[in-house]
């Protein structure tokens, strides 16, 4: 593994590099930094002065992710056109999750005993490692339990989130490990926002899936079966697809077809708020890889799920 020291140039945050295995904490953000510069991996100051990682591949593609929430906010496949979407009402002040990109839902998807979609998208992740594999930058982030998470979910855990950027794709790998001395269960999702023209967007590959449709009553989803070859977004859409296939295709209505592959994300969710977000609903759709049913982990057990987004 090629390791590197990332030169930090954050005037308002004043980070200093430390050895691998140690962390430098400043304003609640933890960094593990490497000994040499990693090609294609750069840490800089993002919106709201929050730390941001910029990945650049040898093929010219680029991605950005914020340590707050461990959230990928941008993916450009070598033509400077962003394939992800961040809502215009997104704030970068740590008072709420970043609204857009690829937010984490963990350890709860949707509403439940704790806050909506859990706490992982509201916490600072740390940089654990970085490398460059044949021109493709790789970054691994880490999240562990703390007082904030334990106030809602009293378990010890470790989450690793690896992001791999290629010329025409971006891949993620999420690993949850139970570091407690008692079992726990969770649900999870990647709430991915894709830039789209909502009137022209469609998703292919979900025909035959069992559905839980939250329209019109989110609290009492209607069971059904998807009969369409192409699922469109004609109005408010909030639908869970159980036992979804490992590959679906999104036509974003802007001339791009994005292939969405996954391993171990057993379910899918389509969402568009329609008039609930009148300012921006026409400009995005959410196609989410999810694990709706509970994952049960005994102490020291781990669960891993992968997502691979690629463009033709």
ROKE-889323 format. One record per residue: residue number from 1; x, y, z of N, C-alpha, C in turn. Coordinates in pm, whole numbers, padded with zeros to 5 digits. Atoms other than C-alpha are relative to their C-alpha. Layout:
N
   nr     n_X     n_Y     n_Z    ca_X    ca_Y    ca_Z     c_X     c_Y     c_Z
  NUM       X       Y       Z       X       Y       Z       X       Y       Z
...
***
This chain:
312
   nr     n_X     n_Y     n_Z    ca_X    ca_Y    ca_Z     c_X     c_Y     c_Z
    1   00085  -00120   00000   00000   00000   00000   00088   00124   00000
    2  -00078  -00124   00004   00145   00334  -00101  -00055   00096   00103
    3   00047  -00093  -00101   00125   00567   00193   00057   00137  -00027
    4  -00044  -00135   00034   00158   00939   00187  -00033   00097   00109
    5   00029  -00111  -00086   00175   01250   00388  -00073   00104  -00081
    6   00078  -00097   00075  -00095   01486   00277   00031   00139   00050
    7  -00031  -00136  -00043   00013   01848   00283  -00128   00077   00024
    8   00123  -00072  -00032  -00258   02041   00461   00025   00150  -00016
    9  -00008  -00144   00017  -00314   02398   00356  -00134   00060   00037
   10   00128  -00047  -00051  -00604   02501   00573   00027   00113   00099
   11  -00044  -00109  -00086  -00527   02845   00711  -00084   00019   00125
   12   00084  -00026  -00118  -00826   02867   00943  -00003  -00119   00095
   13   00008   00118  -00084  -00786   02511   01075   00137  -00041   00054
   14  -00136   00020  -00049  -00406   02485   01106   00028  -00144   00042
   15  -00029   00139  -00031  -00365   02108   01084   00150  -00025  -00009
   16  -00137   00043   00016  -00027   01947   01138   00000  -00151  -00019
   17  -00006   00142   00032   00073   01606   01009   00050  -00080   00119
   18  -00047   00091  -00103   00122   01311   01243   00024  -00135  -00067
   19  -00032   00130   00057   00238   00954   01196  -00125  -00085  -00014
   20   00111   00093   00014   00008   00675   01079  -00027  -00066   00133
   21   00036   00065  -00125  -00184   00527   01369  -00024   00099   00112
   22   00033  -00105  -00095  -00202   00855   01557  -00094   00096  -00068
   23   00092  -00096   00059  -00459   01122   01508   00027   00138   00051
   24  -00012  -00140  -00036  -00450   01498   01514  -00141   00056   00005
   25   00138  -00049  -00016  -00770   01650   01648   00000   00153   00011
   26   00013  -00145   00000  -00862   02009   01572  -00143   00031  -00037
   27   00140  -00033   00022  -01215   02150   01592  -00083  -00126  -00020
   28   00083   00120   00001  -01347   01797   01646   00024  -00091  -00118
   29  -00026   00084   00116  -01197   01649   01327   00129  -00077   00021
   30  -00118   00083  -00019  -00951   01360   01338   00061  -00036  -00134
   31  -00073   00039   00121  -00684   01294   01075   00106  -00101   00037
   32  -00120   00083  -00003  -00445   01006   01036   00070   00027  -00130
   33  -00068  -00041   00121  -00186   01125   00790   00119  -00089  -00028
   34  -00100   00093   00046   00078   00943   00590   00135   00069  -00019
   35  -00137  -00051   00001   00449   00985   00537   00042   00063  -00133
   36  -00030  -00058   00129   00454   01071   00165  -00131   00042  -00066
   37   00120  -00047   00067   00213   01250  -00061  -00062  -00111  -00084
   38   00072   00098   00082  -00054   01026  -00216  -00046   00068  -00127
   39   00037  -00056   00129  -00095   01097  -00585  -00151  -00004  -00018
   40   00143  -00006   00026  -00447   01215  -00662  -00088   00017   00122
   41   00076  -00020  -00124  -00549   01274  -00299   00045   00131   00064
   42  -00034  -00131  -00055  -00564   01626  -00161  -00105   00040   00104
   43   00090  -00051  -00103  -00714   01766   00160   00002   00151  -00004
   44   00007  -00146   00010  -00836   02123   00139  -00117   00049   00083
   45   00111  -00061  -00072  -01089   02361   00286  -00119   00011  -00092
   46   00121  -00003   00081  -01443   02323   00158  -00098   00105   00047
   47   00105  -00093  -00042  -01770   02504   00209  -00008   00005   00152
   48   00011  -00017  -00143  -01816   02645   00557   00130  -00028   00074
   49  -00132   00030  -00057  -01440   02594   00618   00013  -00144   00048
   50  -00008   00139  -00040  -01505   02221   00658   00107  -00072  -00082
   51  -00102   00075   00074  -01224   01979   00562  -00063  -00083  -00112
   52   00050   00069   00119  -01276   01831   00216   00115  -00075  -00065
   53  -00098   00079   00074  -01090   01555   00032  -00035   00007  -00148
   54   00018  -00002   00146  -01044   01596  -00344   00079  -00115  -00059
   55  -00064   00110   00068  -00969   01284  -00546   00007   00031  -00150
   56  -00017  -00022   00144  -00831   01314  -00901   00069  -00122  -00060
   57  -00058   00119   00061  -00767   01012  -01123   00091   00040  -00116
   58  -00089  -00024   00113  -00502   00982  -01393  -00079   00023  -00128
   59   00085  -00017   00116  -00788   00970  -01644  -00077   00130  -00004
   60   00063  -00132   00000  -00913   01315  -01543  -00129   00010   00078
   61   00121  -00008  -00081  -01214   01224  -01329   00032   00060   00137
   62  -00019  -00067  -00129  -01265   01399  -00995  -00118  -00028   00092
   63   00104   00016  -00102  -01458   01343  -00674   00037   00082   00122
   64  -00021  -00074  -00123  -01500   01539  -00354  -00081  -00066   00111
   65   00074   00050  -00115  -01598   01419  -00008   00037   00080   00123
   66  -00018  -00073  -00125  -01642   01594   00324   00018  -00098   00115
   67  -00018   00084  -00117  -01517   01447   00648  -00123   00008   00091
   68   00125  -00008  -00075  -01832   01577   00815  -00103  -00086  -00073
   69   00096   00091   00059  -02077   01296   00750   00062  -00105  -00090
   70  -00062   00093   00094  -01820   01105   00541  -00072   00001  -00133
   71   00095  -00018   00110  -02021   01244   00252   00068   00036  -00132
   72  -00044  -00032   00135  -01922   01223  -00115  -00098   00103  -00058
   73   00088  -00107   00047  -02057   01547  -00265   00012   00029  -00149
   74  -00020  -00029   00141  -01923   01548  -00620   00068  -00117  -00068
   75  -00065   00100   00084  -01832   01301  -00895  -00008   00047  -00145
   76  -00008  -00044   00138  -01717   01421  -01234   00086  -00099  -00078
   77  -00070   00101   00078  -01616   01165  -01496   00067   00063  -00121
   78  -00093  -00050   00102  -01349   01347  -01696  -00056   00106  -00096
   79   00052  -00104   00090  -01582   01599  -01865  -00054   00121   00076
   80   00036  -00115  -00084  -01637   01842  -01576  -00150   00014   00024
   81   00144  -00002  -00027  -02008   01755  -01557  -00028  -00083   00124
   82   00022   00071  -00126  -02113   01664  -01204  -00119  -00094  -00015
   83   00106   00101   00010  -02317   01344  -01193  -00079  -00012   00130
   84   00072  -00004  -00127  -02417   01394  -00828  -00063   00138   00019
   85   00075  -00125  -00022  -02640   01667  -00687   00001   00035   00148
   86   00012  -00054  -00135  -02619   01881  -00375  -00108   00106  -00003
   87   00115  -00090   00001  -02939   02064  -00291   00041   00145   00030
   88  -00035  -00141  -00025  -02933   02446  -00296  -00022   00042   00144
   89   00022  -00035  -00141  -03059   02447   00064   00099  -00071   00093
   90  -00100   00069  -00083  -02761   02239   00183   00080   00101   00081
   91  -00082  -00085  -00086  -02571   02389   00474   00125  -00078   00041
   92  -00128   00060  -00035  -02210   02325   00571   00048   00060   00132
   93  -00033  -00058  -00130  -02213   02428   00936  -00008  -00101   00114
   94   00008   00109  -00098  -02244   02091   01114  -00128   00001   00083
   95   00125  -00003  -00077  -02587   02187   01243  -00103  -00098  -00056
   96   00085   00102   00061  -02752   01944   01003   00082  -00074  -00104
   97  -00078   00074   00100  -02637   01677   00757   00009   00076  -00132
   98  -00013  -00057   00134  -02514   01778   00412  -00109  -00059  -00089
   99   00116   00045   00077  -02820   01760   00187   00039  -00020  -00146
  100  -00037   00031   00136  -02697   01589  -00125   00121  -00090  -00006
  101  -00112   00091   00017  -02425   01372  -00271  -00038  -00141   00040
  102   00024   00139  -00045  -02403   01033  -00101   00002  -00004   00153
  103   00004   00003  -00146  -02511   01072   00264  -00017  -00143   00053
  104   00015   00128  -00068  -02487   00778   00503  -00128  -00003   00082
  105   00108   00029  -00094  -02794   00635   00673   00048  -00116   00086
  106  -00050   00102  -00093  -02663   00443   00976  -00006   00056   00141
  107   00040   00140   00005  -02749   00278   01210  -00150  -00021  -00019
  108   00144   00008   00021  -03108   00348   01112  -00034   00064  -00134
  109   00053  -00059   00122  -03272   00400   00776  -00140   00053   00027
  110   00132  -00060  -00017  -03567   00640   00784  -00028   00036   00144
  111   00037  -00035  -00138  -03759   00728   01100   00008  -00122   00091
  112  -00008   00109  -00096  -03736   00523   01418   00029   00053   00139
  113  -00027  -00042  -00139  -03620   00535   01780   00094   00119   00010
  114  -00093  -00113  -00003  -03340   00781   01698  -00036   00097  -00111
  115   00029  -00101   00101  -03321   01079   01463  -00003  -00062  -00140
  116   00014   00049   00136  -03406   01037   01095   00135  -00042  -00059
  117  -00119   00057   00068  -03148   00815   00918   00122  -00015   00091
  118  -00111   00026  -00090  -02935   00777   01230   00095   00117   00016
  119  -00094  -00106  -00038  -02621   00970   01323   00126   00007  -00085
  120  -00129   00002   00071  -02338   00876   01083   00018   00122  -00089
  121  -00010  -00116   00089  -02419   01166   00850   00015   00131   00077
  122  -00012  -00119  -00086  -02400   01408   01147   00132   00004   00076
  123  -00123   00010  -00078  -02054   01309   01272   00123   00021  -00089
  124  -00128  -00013   00069  -01694   01382   01176   00064  -00137  -00016
  125  -00078   00119   00028  -01521   01090   01009   00147   00041  -00006
  126  -00144  -00029   00008  -01140   01064   01012   00061  -00071  -00120
  127  -00074   00064   00107  -00893   00981   00737   00087  -00110   00061
  128  -00079   00112  -00051  -00751   00636   00807   00118  -00031  -00091
  129  -00105   00041   00093  -00550   00572   00492  -00030   00057  -00138
  130   00017  -00036   00140  -00494   00670   00130   00105  -00072  -00081
  131  -00095   00064   00090  -00325   00510  -00168  -00038   00035  -00143
  132   00028  -00018   00142  -00303   00528  -00545   00034  -00130  -00069
  133  -00015   00128   00067  -00354   00212  -00748  -00011   00021  -00151
  134  -00004  -00014   00145  -00249   00243  -01112  -00071   00126  -00048
  135   00058  -00128   00038  -00355   00606  -01127  -00135   00029   00059
  136   00133  -00017  -00060  -00676   00558  -00929   00014   00027   00150
  137  -00014  -00033  -00142  -00689   00736  -00591  -00103  -00075   00086
  138   00084   00073  -00095  -00830   00552  -00291   00014   00069   00136
  139  -00002  -00058  -00135  -00926   00704   00046  -00088  -00086   00090
  140   00080   00074  -00097  -01049   00521   00355  -00027   00089   00121
  141   00043  -00078  -00117  -01246   00705   00623  -00045  -00094   00110
  142   00037   00081  -00117  -01322   00581   00972  -00093   00080   00091
  143   00089  -00059  -00100  -01602   00649   01220  -00012  -00098   00116
  144   00017   00081  -00120  -01618   00523   01577  -00105   00065   00090
  145   00099  -00051  -00095  -01873   00559   01854   00061   00105   00091
  146  -00040  -00104  -00094  -01857   00855   02089  -00121   00041   00081
  147   00113  -00043  -00084  -02077   01038   02340  -00123   00037  -00081
  148   00114  -00041   00083  -02295   01180   02061  -00078  -00121  -00051
  149   00068   00119   00053  -02369   00840   01906  -00058  -00085   00113
  150   00045   00086  -00109  -02399   00659   02238  -00125   00055   00070
  151   00123  -00057  -00059  -02667   00901   02357  -00124  -00051  -00073
  152   00112   00051   00078  -02884   00757   02078   00002  -00151  -00015
  153  -00020   00142   00033  -02742   00408   02030   00120  -00048   00080
  154  -00105   00026  -00098  -02540   00269   02318   00081  -00125  -00033
  155  -00085   00110   00043  -02301   00043   02130   00134   00054  -00050
  156  -00131  -00032   00054  -01935   00043   02040   00012  -00063  -00139
  157  -00009   00048   00138  -01869   00012   01665   00116   00069  -00070
  158  -00097  -00063   00089  -01622   00090   01390  -00055  -00009  -00141
  159   00043  -00004   00140  -01726   00199   01041   00117   00045  -00086
  160  -00100  -00038   00099  -01482   00208   00750  -00071   00026  -00132
  161   00060  -00038   00127  -01576   00380   00424   00111   00027  -00099
  162  -00105  -00012   00101  -01344   00327   00129  -00061   00054  -00129
  163   00045  -00060   00124  -01387   00541  -00184   00112  -00017  -00103
  164  -00096   00026   00106  -01214   00442  -00509  -00047   00071  -00127
  165   00036  -00075   00120  -01214   00676  -00809   00076  -00054  -00121
  166  -00058   00038   00130  -01155   00548  -01164  -00041   00104  -00104
  167   00030  -00098   00105  -01179   00733  -01493  -00149   00012  -00026
  168   00142   00000   00033  -01540   00631  -01556  -00089  -00054   00112
  169   00080   00057  -00109  -01654   00509  -01214   00047   00049   00136
  170  -00035  -00023  -00140  -01660   00565  -00842  -00062  -00113   00082
  171   00043   00115  -00079  -01682   00276  -00597   00013   00033   00148
  172  -00007  -00016  -00146  -01753   00269  -00225  -00015  -00136   00066
  173   00008   00123  -00080  -01712  -00002   00035  -00020   00040   00145
  174   00032  -00032  -00139  -01877   00031   00376   00011  -00128   00083
  175  -00015   00114  -00091  -01770  -00205   00656  -00035   00044   00141
  176   00041  -00026  -00139  -01941  -00205   00996   00049  -00115   00085
  177  -00050   00103  -00091  -01770  -00392   01279  -00053   00026   00141
  178   00045  -00007  -00139  -01915  -00466   01622   00121  -00010   00091
  179  -00113  -00001  -00093  -01643  -00365   01869  -00047  -00003   00145
  180   00058   00008  -00133  -01876  -00403   02167   00012  -00142   00053
  181   00001   00134  -00058  -01909  -00700   02402  -00140  -00060   00001
  182   00138   00049   00012  -02278  -00745   02316  -00045   00018  -00144
  183   00047  -00011   00139  -02464  -00796   01986  -00078   00128  -00023
  184   00089  -00110   00037  -02633  -00513   01800  -00054  -00025  -00141
  185   00059   00009   00133  -02851  -00471   01493  -00017   00141  -00055
  186   00011  -00131   00064  -02882  -00189   01241  -00059  -00016  -00139
  187   00033  -00009   00143  -03018  -00084   00904   00083   00114  -00058
  188  -00092  -00096   00059  -02833   00130   00654  -00038   00027  -00145
  189   00020  -00033   00141  -02837   00299   00314   00100   00107  -00041
  190  -00070  -00113   00062  -02644   00527   00081  -00106   00079  -00075
  191   00114  -00080   00047  -02894   00806   00009   00044   00086  -00120
  192  -00069  -00069   00109  -02743   00894  -00330  -00092   00091  -00081
  193   00069  -00100   00082  -02861   01211  -00505   00070   00008  -00136
  194  -00056  -00013   00134  -02808   01204  -00883  -00057   00124  -00069
  195   00047  -00112   00083  -02824   01516  -01097  -00085  -00057  -00113
  196   00091   00056   00100  -03116   01463  -01336  -00099   00106  -00046
  197   00121  -00070   00040  -03401   01610  -01532  -00115  -00091   00038
  198   00095   00095  -00059  -03686   01461  -01332  -00105  -00047  -00100
  199   00103   00039   00097  -03928   01458  -01625   00053  -00102  -00101
  200  -00057   00094   00096  -03685   01255  -01837   00072  -00117   00063
  201  -00077   00104  -00069  -03524   01034  -01572  -00080  -00129   00012
  202   00065   00130  -00020  -03598   00663  -01543   00103  -00100   00051
  203  -00085   00106  -00054  -03459   00353  -01371  -00046  -00132  -00057
  204   00029   00129   00061  -03441   00017  -01545   00063  -00111   00083
  205  -00054   00115  -00069  -03398  -00319  -01375  -00076  -00040   00125
  206   00073   00027  -00123  -03653  -00315  -01093  -00130  -00078  -00022
  207   00124   00073   00030  -03938  -00499  -01269  -00002  -00133   00074
  208   00018   00125  -00072  -04070  -00785  -01059   00030   00009   00148
  209  -00033  -00014  -00142  -03948  -00651  -00724  -00125   00024   00084
  210   00102  -00035  -00098  -04173  -00643  -00420   00024   00144   00045
  211  -00014  -00141  -00034  -04241  -00280  -00332  -00072   00035   00129
  212   00067  -00064  -00114  -04327  -00081  -00021  -00010   00148  -00037
  213   00020  -00135   00051  -04476   00243  -00151  -00048   00092   00111
  214   00034  -00092  -00108  -04481   00531   00096  -00091   00114  -00046
  215   00096  -00097   00052  -04710   00738  -00125  -00134  -00070  -00014
  216   00013  -00132  -00062  -04963   00846  -00012   00026   00005   00150
  217  -00011  -00002  -00146  -04909   00739   00352   00134  -00059   00042
  218  -00133   00049  -00037  -04543   00716   00463  -00001  -00093   00121
  219   00003   00081  -00122  -04643   00559   00795  -00060  -00138  -00024
  220   00061   00128   00033  -04836   00277   00627   00027  -00033  -00147
  221  -00035   00028   00139  -04651   00173   00310  -00089  -00109  -00060
  222   00082   00095   00072  -04855  -00012   00052   00090  -00104  -00066
  223  -00075   00107   00065  -04719  -00351  -00054  -00046  -00016  -00144
  224   00035   00018   00139  -04708  -00417  -00424   00112  -00069  -00074
  225  -00101   00059   00086  -04502  -00543  -00716   00025   00092  -00117
  226  -00033  -00090   00110  -04317  -00336  -00974  -00024  -00070  -00134
  227   00035   00059   00130  -04461  -00405  -01321   00065   00073  -00117
  228  -00054  -00082   00108  -04279  -00137  -01520   00143  -00040  -00036
  229  -00138   00021   00043  -03968  -00195  -01727   00087   00119   00039
  230  -00069  -00123  -00037  -03868   00165  -01665  -00084   00076   00102
  231   00070  -00073  -00105  -03965   00339  -01343   00031   00148  -00016
  232  -00018  -00144   00020  -04020   00712  -01385  -00038   00076   00126
  233   00022  -00088  -00116  -04070   01008  -01151  -00105   00106  -00037
  234   00102  -00094   00047  -04403   01167  -01253  -00051   00096   00106
  235   00045  -00084  -00111  -04471   01318  -00911   00081  -00037   00123
  236  -00067   00043  -00123  -04386   01247  -00547   00030  -00149  -00008
  237  -00040   00140   00003  -04192   00920  -00532   00077  -00031   00128
  238  -00072   00050  -00117  -04086   00735  -00217  -00033  -00148   00012
  239   00033   00142   00013  -04071   00362  -00278   00121  -00087   00028
  240  -00102   00098  -00033  -03868   00075  -00134  -00018  -00122  -00090
  241   00000   00122   00081  -03776  -00219  -00359   00077  -00107   00075
  242  -00062   00104  -00080  -03708  -00533  -00156   00065  -00105  -00090
  243  -00076   00100   00077  -03456  -00793  -00277   00023   00048  -00142
  244  -00026  -00062   00130  -03355  -00563  -00559   00119  -00069  -00068
  245  -00114   00061   00071  -03115  -00684  -00830   00131   00071   00032
  246  -00131  -00057  -00030  -02743  -00620  -00801   00040   00108  -00100
  247  -00029  -00102   00101  -02750  -00397  -01112  -00129   00068  -00045
  248   00107  -00078   00062  -02988  -00119  -01215   00065   00111  -00083
  249  -00052  -00103   00089  -02949   00153  -01477  -00086   00126   00012
  250   00068  -00129  -00009  -03036   00519  -01431   00026   00080  -00126
  251  -00006  -00101   00106  -03110   00736  -01733  -00033   00132   00067
  252   00024  -00123  -00077  -03070   01081  -01579  -00076   00107  -00077
  253   00076  -00097   00078  -03262   01255  -01857   00083   00113  -00053
  254  -00093  -00105   00045  -02954   01466  -01933   00100  -00055  -00101
  255  -00088   00060   00099  -02794   01230  -02181   00097  -00102   00055
  256  -00092   00094  -00063  -02615   01003  -01933  -00075  -00123   00050
  257   00049   00122  -00064  -02679   00641  -01835   00102  -00045   00103
  258  -00087   00039  -00110  -02534   00548  -01498  -00038  -00140   00045
  259   00022   00136  -00049  -02497   00183  -01406   00032  -00004   00148
  260  -00012   00005  -00146  -02548   00122  -01035   00007  -00147   00041
  261  -00020   00138  -00043  -02401  -00206  -00914   00020  -00004   00151
  262  -00024   00011  -00143  -02393  -00332  -00559   00027  -00144   00039
  263  -00020   00129  -00065  -02279  -00618  -00342  -00047   00014   00144
  264   00049   00010  -00138  -02475  -00692  -00023  -00091   00114   00043
  265   00111  -00092  -00025  -02702  -00389  -00043  -00124  -00069  -00059
  266   00105   00090   00050  -03012  -00608  -00069  -00121   00073  -00057
  267   00122  -00072   00037  -03270  -00336  -00133   00035   00130  -00073
  268  -00018  -00129   00068  -03318  -00016  -00333  -00114   00092   00040
  269   00101  -00102  -00030  -03507   00307  -00271   00004   00106  -00108
  270   00012  -00113   00091  -03631   00563  -00523  -00073   00111   00073
  271   00062  -00113  -00070  -03715   00910  -00395   00015   00127  -00082
  272   00000  -00139   00047  -03809   01249  -00530  -00112   00073   00072
  273   00098  -00067  -00087  -03988   01502  -00308  -00107   00078  -00074
  274   00094  -00078   00080  -04173   01677  -00592  -00023   00137   00065
  275   00028  -00138  -00043  -04346   01993  -00466   00038   00028   00145
  276  -00050  -00026  -00136  -04220   01942  -00110   00132   00077  -00004
  277  -00123  -00077   00020  -03894   02088  -00246  -00008   00067  -00137
  278   00034  -00059   00129  -04024   02310  -00522   00121   00065  -00067
  279  -00114  -00072   00056  -03693   02493  -00566   00095  -00090  -00078
  280  -00104   00083   00061  -03494   02188  -00677  -00044  -00140  -00043
  281   00038   00139   00026  -03701   01871  -00723   00015  -00039  -00146
  282  -00012   00031   00143  -03679   01897  -01103   00142  -00036  -00040
  283  -00141   00011   00036  -03299   01872  -01089   00070  -00123   00055
  284  -00066   00118  -00055  -03236   01541  -00912  -00100  -00114   00021
  285   00074   00116  -00050  -03355   01191  -00831   00094  -00074   00095
  286  -00079   00085  -00088  -03240   00964  -00551  -00022  -00146  -00035
  287   00002   00145   00019  -03155   00603  -00630   00095  -00055   00106
  288  -00075   00033  -00121  -03041   00449  -00305   00019  -00151   00012
  289  -00026   00137  -00043  -02873   00120  -00223  -00022  -00007   00150
  290   00042   00002  -00140  -03010   00008   00112  -00002  -00143   00055
  291   00023   00124  -00074  -03032  -00266   00371  -00112   00032   00098
  292   00118  -00039  -00078  -03385  -00224   00503  -00019  -00091   00120
  293   00010   00095  -00111  -03399  -00540   00713   00120   00013   00092
  294  -00106  -00016  -00099  -03192  -00548   01028   00117  -00095  -00025
  295  -00122   00081  -00002  -02833  -00670   01015   00037  -00023   00145
  296  -00036   00034  -00137  -02741  -00853   01334   00148  -00036   00003
  297  -00142   00028  -00014  -02374  -00851   01438   00032  -00039   00144
  298  -00053   00039  -00130  -02222  -01042   01726   00132   00074   00023
  299  -00129  -00066  -00025  -01911  -00899   01897   00109  -00051  -00095
  300  -00111   00024   00093  -01616  -00879   01654  -00044  -00039  -00140
  301   00047   00027   00136  -01836  -00961   01354  -00007   00128  -00082
  302   00005  -00113   00092  -01834  -00735   01047  -00099  -00027  -00113
  303   00088   00004   00117  -02070  -00659   00760   00053   00100  -00101
  304  -00055  -00086   00105  -01957  -00513   00427  -00098   00008  -00117
  305   00082  -00020   00120  -02155  -00366   00135   00074   00094  -00094
  306  -00072  -00078   00101  -02021  -00223  -00190  -00097   00062  -00099
  307   00075  -00068   00106  -02156   00024  -00444   00099   00041  -00110
  308  -00085  -00035   00113  -02013   00081  -00792  -00084   00079  -00100
  309   00070  -00086   00095  -02134   00374  -01004   00090   00021  -00121
  310  -00081  -00017   00120  -02015   00386  -01363  -00083   00064  -00110
  311   00065  -00069   00111  -02094   00587  -01673   00061  -00053  -00130
  312  -00047   00056   00128  -02070   00462  -02032   00090   00099  -00071
***
